Amino acid sequence: MASKLSLLPPAKVTHDFAEYLKKLLYTQHTLKQHNLEESNISEVFTHFLQQLSTPPIHTTILTNTLLTSRDYTIAQLQKLTKYEYSIELSPSVPECILMKSQIGNPTQIHCESTVHIVVEYKCGMAVLRGADVYAPGIMAISNVVNIGNIVSVFCDVEGKCTRGMTQIQKDKFTLVFLGNGVLKMGREIFKGEGVKKGLAIEMTEPIYKTPSLNNLMLDTIYLQNFPSMLVAESLAPKPGNVILDMCAAPGGKAIHSALKMLGKGIIIALDCKQSRVDVLQANVSNFQLNCIKTIKFDSTKSCDIKKPVLEITMDSLPPYPPESFDKILVDAPCSGLGHRPQCFMSELKSCNEYQRQFLSQAVRLLKIGGYMVYSTCSINPLENEENVAWVLGKWPEIILIDAGVIMGRNGLLGYGLDQSSVEKVRRFGPTIYNESVSNSMEDTIGFFIAKFTKL
């Protein structure tokens, strides 16, 4: 018998991790800062987990304003997308287009009681953001379905399903219903050697109607979360600037910076893995931006204090001499504890010590009077406020300044920053402390931005 399902359950969190996260987020300082009592923690934490398991209301699109206008791009998007979406211009980011998803009140859809398809976690979260299902993401296909059938799609959020299974016992797996679609590939994806590729399920009835823009208008649009766009706003690139992006892949922030520079200047975009550099280079090439130089290099070794100071050109290779760059972006690897949607969390892989290696190099490479922006897609104060306090304590010549973006909330007290400093940094994402949200643009992934200058 078919059943009706709609809203996803709150993100599932293991008990030990939930207790650790509560202690991390709900300290005496943060409770006082947000006028909360200890008795409120359970309620606001549950609300936070519910938000974390749903996608943001808006899909935000970076537009190649050097090649086309935003109005023309909107007209093309209206022709190419599956459903009718509200599409509008962002009033705060000139290069941004907003597509409003049907998140708040999703239509209830029928789900067959027999499990048909199970996909792995990352694939499932991508489906909730508008993606179709591709063969590498499928873990299990029931024997009872054939190509062309309408199938119900579930996500194995705890990763317990074995690839190739046909019988799924629901009581042994934590499955989240994602919606229905048309099966394009069957069990042949499990046969032979290697991982099969290609479209396996076209999602015709997803639980949330979010834009599917896969491989559309590659030279004109780039999908990017809204707070990520505000990083370039904070960095404020100008034509002629020499900029370093230390962890650049997949390339959105470097591309956005290049658009703001009108393609005039130099952006050195580093990443340490060739596979990531390949993706970075492909995105840069799609946007036809000749001012970005992509290089495979470990940015934790990007400064050579023995090198004489020379003017940086497109041919300059790392490591670089101290004080080589006008502006530096440190979007360092992080725990990702701000990604949405997330349906399962079991541990916190805090990266604050690793992030400090990038920050140390950036401080040395920044010119006097230059600007450095530090960002993470995490709500973890150890990776955010505590790292900012560490920089300020270690280098007296580095000064925290206003992030320069009009949205977001203040940082957290209790992690080394005083009241003046927490007002300068910006936090984004799910409301952890029952904060007021001024408009739907505040409904974003969890994110953090801090901006520094060098005296």
C-alpha positions as CSV (number, residue, x, y, z in Angstrom):
1,M,0.0,0.0,0.0
2,A,1.3,3.4,-0.9
3,S,1.9,6.0,1.9
4,K,2.2,9.7,1.8
5,L,5.5,11.3,2.9
6,S,6.7,14.9,2.8
7,L,8.9,16.7,5.2
8,L,12.2,15.0,6.0
9,P,12.8,14.1,9.7
10,P,15.3,16.2,11.6
11,A,18.9,15.3,11.0
12,K,19.8,12.1,12.9
13,V,22.6,12.6,15.4
14,T,24.3,10.0,17.4
15,H,23.9,10.5,21.2
16,D,27.5,11.1,22.0
17,F,27.9,13.6,19.1
18,A,24.7,15.4,20.0
19,E,26.0,15.9,23.6
20,Y,29.3,17.1,22.3
21,L,27.7,19.5,19.9
22,K,25.4,20.9,22.6
23,K,28.4,21.6,24.9
24,L,30.2,23.3,22.0
25,L,27.4,25.5,21.0
26,Y,25.4,26.2,24.1
27,T,28.0,27.5,26.6
28,Q,27.3,30.0,29.4
29,H,28.6,32.8,27.1
30,T,26.4,31.9,24.1
31,L,23.3,31.3,26.2
32,K,23.7,34.7,27.8
33,Q,24.5,36.3,24.4
34,H,21.3,35.0,22.9
35,N,19.0,35.3,26.0
36,L,18.5,31.6,26.4
37,E,18.1,29.4,29.5
38,E,19.5,25.9,29.7
39,S,16.0,24.6,29.7
40,N,15.6,25.9,26.1
41,I,18.5,24.0,24.7
42,S,16.7,20.8,23.7
43,E,14.0,22.7,21.9
44,V,16.3,25.0,19.9
45,F,18.7,22.2,19.1
46,T,15.9,20.1,17.7
47,H,14.8,23.1,15.5
48,F,18.4,23.5,14.3
49,L,18.5,19.8,13.3
50,Q,15.3,20.1,11.4
51,Q,16.6,23.1,9.4
52,L,19.9,21.3,8.8
53,S,18.1,18.4,7.1
54,T,16.4,20.7,4.5
55,P,17.9,22.6,1.6
56,P,18.0,26.4,1.7
57,I,15.0,28.1,0.3
58,H,16.9,29.8,-2.5
59,T,19.2,28.2,-5.2
60,T,21.7,30.9,-5.9
61,I,23.4,31.2,-9.3
62,L,26.5,33.1,-10.1
63,T,26.1,34.7,-13.6
64,N,28.9,35.4,-16.1
65,T,28.3,39.1,-16.3
66,L,31.3,39.6,-18.6
67,L,29.6,37.5,-21.3
68,T,25.9,38.2,-20.8
69,S,23.3,40.1,-18.8
70,R,21.4,38.7,-15.8
71,D,18.1,39.4,-17.5
72,Y,19.1,37.3,-20.5
73,T,20.2,34.5,-18.2
74,I,16.9,34.6,-16.4
75,A,15.0,34.3,-19.7
76,Q,17.1,31.2,-20.6
77,L,16.6,29.6,-17.2
78,Q,12.9,30.0,-17.5
79,K,13.0,28.0,-20.7
80,L,15.3,25.2,-19.5
81,T,14.1,24.3,-16.0
82,K,11.7,21.5,-15.3
83,Y,9.3,23.4,-13.1
84,E,8.1,27.0,-12.8
85,Y,10.3,28.8,-10.3
86,S,10.3,32.3,-8.9
87,I,13.4,33.8,-10.5
88,E,14.7,37.2,-9.5
89,L,17.8,39.3,-9.2
90,S,19.7,39.6,-6.0
91,P,19.6,43.1,-4.6
92,S,22.8,42.7,-2.7
93,V,25.1,40.8,-5.1
94,P,25.2,42.2,-8.7
95,E,26.3,38.8,-10.2
96,C,23.7,36.7,-8.4
97,I,20.3,35.3,-9.6
98,L,17.9,33.7,-7.1
99,M,15.6,30.8,-7.8
100,K,13.1,30.1,-5.0
101,S,12.5,26.4,-4.3
102,Q,9.4,24.8,-2.8
103,I,10.9,24.0,0.5
104,G,8.7,25.3,3.2
105,N,5.5,23.6,2.1
106,P,6.4,20.6,-0.1
107,T,3.6,18.7,-1.8
108,Q,2.9,15.3,-0.2
109,I,3.7,12.5,-2.7
110,H,2.9,8.9,-2.7
111,C,5.7,6.4,-1.8
112,E,5.3,2.7,-2.5
113,S,5.9,0.6,0.6
114,T,8.3,-1.7,-1.2
115,V,11.8,-0.1,-1.4
116,H,12.9,0.2,-5.1
117,I,16.1,2.2,-5.1
118,V,18.6,3.1,-2.4
119,V,21.3,5.7,-3.0
120,E,24.4,6.5,-1.0
121,Y,24.4,9.6,1.3
122,K,26.1,12.2,-0.9
123,C,24.0,11.3,-3.8
124,G,20.9,11.6,-1.7
125,M,21.8,15.0,-0.4
126,A,22.4,16.1,-4.0
127,V,18.9,14.9,-5.0
128,L,17.5,17.1,-2.3
129,R,19.2,20.1,-3.9
130,G,17.7,19.3,-7.3
131,A,20.0,16.7,-8.9
132,D,18.9,13.5,-10.8
133,V,20.4,10.2,-9.8
134,Y,23.5,9.0,-11.6
135,A,24.8,5.4,-11.7
136,P,27.7,5.8,-9.3
137,G,25.4,6.9,-6.5
138,I,23.1,3.8,-6.5
139,M,23.6,1.2,-3.8
140,A,20.6,-1.1,-4.3
141,I,17.9,-1.8,-6.9
142,S,15.0,-4.1,-6.1
143,N,14.5,-7.1,-8.5
144,V,10.8,-6.2,-9.0
145,V,11.5,-3.1,-11.2
146,N,12.4,-2.6,-14.8
147,I,13.8,0.3,-16.9
148,G,11.0,2.8,-17.6
149,N,9.2,2.0,-14.3
150,I,8.4,4.8,-11.8
151,V,10.5,4.0,-8.7
152,S,10.7,5.3,-5.2
153,V,14.1,6.5,-4.2
154,F,15.6,6.3,-0.6
155,C,18.8,7.5,0.9
156,D,20.9,5.2,3.2
157,V,21.9,8.0,5.6
158,E,24.1,5.8,7.8
159,G,26.0,4.0,5.0
160,K,25.1,0.5,6.1
161,C,23.7,-0.7,2.7
162,T,26.0,-3.0,0.7
163,R,26.3,-2.1,-3.0
164,G,24.3,-4.4,-5.3
165,M,21.7,-5.5,-2.7
166,T,18.2,-6.5,-3.8
167,Q,16.5,-7.0,-0.5
168,I,16.4,-4.1,1.9
169,Q,15.1,-4.7,5.4
170,K,13.9,-1.3,6.5
171,D,14.3,-2.1,10.2
172,K,18.0,-2.6,9.7
173,F,18.7,0.6,7.7
174,T,18.0,4.3,8.3
175,L,16.3,5.2,5.0
176,V,15.1,8.7,4.1
177,F,12.5,9.0,1.3
178,L,13.7,11.4,-1.5
179,G,10.9,11.2,-4.0
180,N,9.9,9.3,-7.2
181,G,11.5,9.1,-10.6
182,V,11.8,7.1,-13.9
183,L,14.4,4.3,-13.9
184,K,16.8,4.8,-16.8
185,M,19.4,2.1,-15.9
186,G,18.8,-1.2,-14.2
187,R,20.9,-3.8,-12.3
188,E,23.4,-3.8,-15.1
189,I,25.2,-1.0,-13.3
190,F,26.5,-3.5,-10.8
191,K,27.8,-5.9,-13.4
192,G,31.4,-6.0,-14.8
193,E,34.4,-4.1,-13.6
194,G,34.6,-0.5,-12.7
195,V,31.9,2.0,-11.8
196,K,29.2,2.6,-14.4
197,K,28.4,6.2,-15.4
198,G,25.3,7.9,-16.8
199,L,21.8,9.0,-15.8
200,A,20.1,6.2,-13.8
201,I,17.0,7.9,-12.5
202,E,15.3,11.1,-13.7
203,M,13.6,12.5,-10.6
204,T,10.1,13.4,-11.8
205,E,8.6,13.9,-8.4
206,P,11.2,15.0,-5.8
207,I,10.2,15.6,-2.2
208,Y,11.4,19.2,-2.6
209,K,11.2,21.0,-5.9
210,T,14.6,22.5,-6.2
211,P,16.1,23.6,-9.5
212,S,18.0,20.9,-11.5
213,L,20.6,22.8,-13.5
214,N,23.1,20.0,-14.2
215,N,25.3,20.8,-17.3
216,L,23.1,23.7,-18.3
217,M,24.7,27.0,-19.7
218,L,28.2,26.1,-18.4
219,D,29.7,29.3,-19.8
220,T,27.0,31.5,-18.2
221,I,26.0,30.2,-14.8
222,Y,27.7,28.6,-11.8
223,L,25.8,27.2,-8.8
224,Q,27.1,28.7,-5.6
225,N,25.7,29.0,-2.1
226,F,24.8,32.5,-1.2
227,P,27.3,33.0,1.7
228,S,30.0,31.8,-0.6
229,M,29.1,34.7,-3.0
230,L,29.5,37.1,-0.1
231,V,33.1,36.1,0.3
232,A,34.0,37.9,-2.9
233,E,31.9,40.8,-1.7
234,S,34.0,40.9,1.4
235,L,37.3,40.5,-0.5
236,A,36.2,43.4,-2.7
237,P,38.5,42.7,-5.7
238,K,39.4,45.6,-8.0
239,P,40.7,45.6,-11.6
240,G,44.5,45.2,-11.5
241,N,44.6,43.4,-8.1
242,V,47.0,40.5,-7.6
243,I,45.0,37.9,-5.6
244,L,45.8,34.5,-4.1
245,D,43.1,31.9,-3.6
246,M,44.7,29.3,-1.4
247,C,42.2,26.5,-1.6
248,A,40.4,27.4,-4.8
249,A,38.6,24.3,-6.1
250,P,36.0,24.0,-7.4
251,G,36.5,27.6,-8.3
252,G,33.4,29.6,-7.5
253,K,35.0,32.3,-5.3
254,A,37.9,32.8,-7.8
255,I,35.5,33.1,-10.7
256,H,33.3,35.6,-8.8
257,S,36.4,37.6,-7.9
258,A,37.5,37.7,-11.5
259,L,34.1,38.9,-12.6
260,K,34.4,41.8,-10.0
261,M,37.8,42.6,-11.4
262,L,36.3,42.7,-14.9
263,G,38.8,40.1,-15.9
264,K,41.7,42.5,-15.4
265,G,44.4,41.5,-12.9
266,I,45.8,38.3,-11.6
267,I,44.3,35.5,-9.5
268,I,46.5,32.7,-8.5
269,A,44.3,29.7,-7.7
270,L,45.9,26.9,-5.8
271,D,44.7,23.4,-4.8
272,C,46.7,20.4,-3.6
273,K,45.0,17.6,-5.5
274,Q,45.2,17.2,-9.3
275,S,41.6,15.9,-9.5
276,R,40.4,19.1,-7.8
277,V,42.6,21.3,-10.0
278,D,41.1,19.6,-13.1
279,V,37.6,20.6,-11.9
280,L,38.8,24.1,-11.1
281,Q,40.4,24.5,-14.5
282,A,37.3,23.3,-16.3
283,N,35.1,25.8,-14.5
284,V,37.5,28.6,-15.2
285,S,37.7,27.6,-18.8
286,N,33.9,27.5,-19.1
287,F,33.7,31.1,-18.0
288,Q,36.5,32.1,-20.4
289,L,38.5,33.9,-17.6
290,N,42.1,34.4,-18.6
291,C,43.1,36.3,-15.5
292,I,43.0,33.1,-13.3
293,K,46.0,30.8,-13.2
294,T,45.3,27.4,-11.7
295,I,48.2,25.5,-10.1
296,K,48.5,22.2,-8.3
297,F,50.3,23.1,-5.0
298,D,50.0,22.7,-1.3
299,S,49.2,26.1,0.1
300,T,50.5,25.2,3.5
301,K,53.9,25.6,1.9
302,S,53.1,28.6,-0.4
303,C,55.5,31.2,1.2
304,D,59.3,31.1,0.9
305,I,60.8,33.7,3.2
306,K,64.1,33.4,1.4
307,K,62.8,34.4,-2.0
308,P,63.5,38.0,-3.0
309,V,60.3,40.1,-3.5
310,L,59.4,40.2,-7.1
311,E,56.3,41.3,-9.0
312,I,53.8,38.5,-9.4
313,T,52.9,37.6,-13.0
314,M,50.7,34.9,-14.6
315,D,54.0,32.9,-15.0
316,S,55.0,33.1,-11.3
317,L,55.1,29.7,-9.6
318,P,54.8,28.9,-5.9
319,P,56.2,29.2,-3.3
320,Y,56.1,33.0,-3.3
321,P,58.1,35.7,-1.5
322,P,56.5,37.4,1.5
323,E,54.1,40.3,0.9
324,S,53.4,39.3,-2.7
325,F,49.6,39.7,-2.8
326,D,47.2,42.6,-2.5
327,K,44.4,40.3,-1.3
328,I,44.2,36.7,-0.1
329,L,41.3,34.3,0.3
330,V,41.7,31.5,2.8
331,D,38.6,29.3,2.3
332,A,40.4,26.4,4.1
333,P,39.3,22.8,4.4
334,C,36.7,22.5,7.2
335,S,34.4,20.0,8.9
336,G,31.5,21.0,6.7
337,L,29.3,21.3,9.7
338,G,27.2,23.9,7.8
339,H,26.3,22.0,4.7
340,R,22.6,21.6,4.0
341,P,20.9,19.3,3.7
342,Q,22.5,16.9,6.2
343,C,20.5,14.0,7.5
344,F,23.1,12.1,9.6
345,M,26.0,13.3,11.8
346,S,28.1,11.0,14.0
347,E,31.3,12.9,14.6
348,L,33.0,16.3,14.3
349,K,36.2,16.3,12.3
350,S,37.4,19.7,13.4
351,C,40.1,21.1,11.2
352,N,41.2,24.2,13.2
353,E,44.8,23.1,13.5
354,Y,45.1,22.4,9.8
355,Q,43.4,25.7,9.0
356,R,46.0,27.6,11.0
357,Q,48.7,26.3,8.6
358,F,47.0,28.1,5.7
359,L,46.4,31.2,7.8
360,S,50.1,31.3,8.8
361,Q,51.2,31.3,5.2
362,A,48.5,33.9,4.2
363,V,49.7,36.4,6.9
364,R,53.2,36.2,5.5
365,L,52.1,36.5,1.9
366,L,49.8,39.5,2.4
367,K,51.1,43.0,1.5
368,I,51.0,45.7,4.1
369,G,47.7,47.4,3.7
370,G,46.3,44.3,1.9
371,Y,43.2,42.4,2.9
372,M,42.8,38.7,3.9
373,V,39.4,37.0,4.1
374,Y,38.9,33.8,6.0
375,S,35.8,31.6,5.5
376,T,34.5,28.2,6.3
377,C,31.2,26.3,5.6
378,S,31.0,25.4,9.2
379,I,29.1,26.5,12.3
380,N,31.9,25.2,14.5
381,P,33.3,28.0,16.7
382,L,36.6,26.2,17.0
383,E,37.1,26.6,13.3
384,N,35.7,30.1,13.2
385,E,35.9,32.5,16.1
386,E,38.7,30.6,17.9
387,N,40.9,30.7,14.8
388,V,40.2,34.4,14.3
389,A,41.3,35.0,18.0
390,W,44.4,32.8,17.3
391,V,45.5,35.0,14.4
392,L,45.0,38.2,16.3
393,G,46.9,36.9,19.2
394,K,49.9,35.6,17.2
395,W,50.4,38.5,14.8
396,P,49.9,42.0,16.3
397,E,50.2,43.5,12.8
398,I,47.1,41.7,11.7
399,I,43.9,43.7,12.5
400,L,40.3,42.3,12.3
401,I,38.0,44.7,10.3
402,D,34.4,44.7,9.4
403,A,33.6,41.9,7.0
404,G,31.9,44.3,4.6
405,V,28.7,42.4,4.0
406,I,25.3,43.6,5.0
407,M,23.8,40.2,5.9
408,G,24.5,37.5,8.5
409,R,24.7,37.5,12.3
410,N,27.3,38.3,14.8
411,G,30.0,35.8,15.9
412,L,29.9,34.0,19.2
413,L,31.3,35.2,22.5
414,G,33.4,32.9,24.6
415,Y,35.9,31.8,22.0
416,G,38.5,34.5,22.4
417,L,36.8,37.4,20.7
418,D,35.4,40.5,22.5
419,Q,32.1,42.2,21.8
420,S,33.6,44.5,19.2
421,S,35.2,41.6,17.3
422,V,32.1,39.4,17.2
423,E,30.3,42.3,15.6
424,K,32.9,42.4,12.8
425,V,32.7,38.8,11.8
426,R,29.6,37.2,10.1
427,R,27.8,34.0,10.7
428,F,25.2,32.4,8.4
429,G,23.0,29.4,8.3
430,P,20.4,27.6,10.4
431,T,19.3,29.4,13.6
432,I,21.1,27.6,16.4
433,Y,20.0,30.0,19.1
434,N,16.4,30.8,18.0
435,E,17.7,34.1,16.5
436,S,15.3,36.2,14.5
437,V,15.6,35.9,10.7
438,S,14.9,39.1,8.8
439,N,14.1,37.6,5.4
440,S,14.4,34.3,3.4
441,M,17.9,35.2,2.2
442,E,19.1,34.5,5.7
443,D,18.0,30.8,5.1
444,T,21.4,29.6,4.0
445,I,24.0,26.9,4.6
446,G,26.1,27.4,7.8
447,F,29.0,29.7,7.0
448,F,31.5,32.1,8.5
449,I,33.4,35.1,7.2
450,A,36.1,37.2,8.8
451,K,38.2,39.9,7.2
452,F,41.7,41.2,8.2
453,T,44.1,43.8,7.1
454,K,47.9,44.1,7.7
455,L,49.5,47.1,9.3
